[in-house]
Amino acid sequence: APIPGLATAGVDATALFFAAGVSMLAACAFGLLPAIRFSAAGRSGSLRETRGIAGRHGVTRDALVVVQTASALVLLVGSALLVRSFWQLNQVDPGYDTEGIFTFQIAPDRVAPGRDDLRDRASLSRFQYAFMDRLAALPGVESVGYVGTLPLDEGADEGFVTTRRIEASGAEAPRVRIADAGGAYFQTMGIELTRGRLFERVEEEQGAPNVIISRFAADLLFPGEDPIDQQIHPVESVTPSGMVLNAPWYTVIGVVEDVLLNDFRRDAEPMVYLPSVSSSAAYVMKSARANELAPEVRAIIRELMPESPMYRVFTMERLAANSMASLSFTMLMVGIASVLALLLCAVGIYGVLSYIVTQRTREIAVRMALGAEARGLRRMLVLQGGRVALIGIAVGVLTAVGVTRFLETLLFGVEPVDAVTFVGMSSVMLAIALLATYVPARRASAVDPMQSLRTE
């Protein structure tokens, strides 16, 4: 879903005819060139050409191998950089669990007949806890909580907060992220409590002036001090309930670990959690059946709030995957292209060297008749193919240095010009090239010199 236009992409008649047309055009074009060259040479010229390799044609063949090798190496390096970035992102600790968490939102403007209207904070809180009790009673559900804005989905709102010390110094109030939280939100998401305590239900019902802050916020607002029982004051903040003006002084009752809000690439930001209730909160449910809960939750909503929609239905695992979709999709595409390019390069080198060996059959037979060893012949042919591959690798490295910079926005934890990646992929490319040259070289060294000379 995060990849624009991907949902409408597919293999249709247009795509098939285009692919077939390009394939036929390539086959005809590259088949026609040697045919024209052969016909221009004439029969007598071809018969006289008994030496091993025609110089100008050998250069052309070598140039094609160099281009193939360089292109394959550029794609290999790009693919390796993306794979390393993907691996690095998967090692990032976002501060919360991404597996076994089901999340959704509702809009409970009206509830079923015979139930309390959601007129005030207390009635909304009672409804939320009654609703969460029903959710927690579902098979396999371990805990349920809610948050005003969900990480990796809506992120969190921003606001300025001050402290007694900052206010006395006249310094500018720092900007922090603000979110409403309630129920067993921190336990469900696996956000670790490092100091103090979590909210209690009565604090959420009454809107007690207590807050929980993240470790980053604690270091920012109370450097070198114990933040518990300290006070903060939202100067101006926006919450899901609207603009908060003339807010009271809040007492810090707990400190939790930092969380990544919008993207695994960005550093954690200071967070302040309020014990608020919200009519449009995102509910989170911890369960090994996270992928199966949607129909059961929808049935409860139809019973309690038949006119209220259920929307933004996700699992945290899916949201985490969506946050890396651009990288993983590009990695897949470049990976496929690099594997195909590597195969084409190996086939190209093998084909060129096989052709060279065929042309040099008489020369090889003479060498062997005069006492040349098979091992020496193999070494000579492998070195010949290896030299061409090394030139291609050098060209590929120089090209990759410039091209991989276009991947910089997708990379994470690895530089566009990473020495380990460049050396590693160059070694892979060289190994493939040497293997592709060794097979025809071994076949050439097995030639029977007398039979070959008689054939010539």
Salt bridges, closest charged atoms under 4 A:
ASP97 OD2 - LYS286 NZ 3.49
ASP153 OD1 - ARG312 NH2 2.51
GLU158 OE1 - ARG175 NH1 3.29
GLU158 OE2 - ARG177 NE 3.93
GLU203 OE2 - ARG197 NH2 2.81
GLU205 OE2 - ARG201 NE 3.10
GLU225 OE2 - ARG165 NE 3.84
ASP226 OD1 - ARG195 NH1 3.43
GLU257 OE1 - ARG215 NH2 2.95
ASP258 OD2 - ARG215 NH2 3.83
GLU269 OE1 - ARG177 NE 3.12
GLU292 OE1 - ARG289 NE 3.36
GLU296 OE2 - ARG289 NH2 2.24
GLU303 OE1 - ARG134 NH2 2.94
GLU307 OE1 - ARG110 NH1 3.35
GLU363 OE2 - ARG360 NH2 2.66
GLU363 OE2 - ARG367 NE 3.06
ASP418 OD2 - ARG84 NH1 2.35
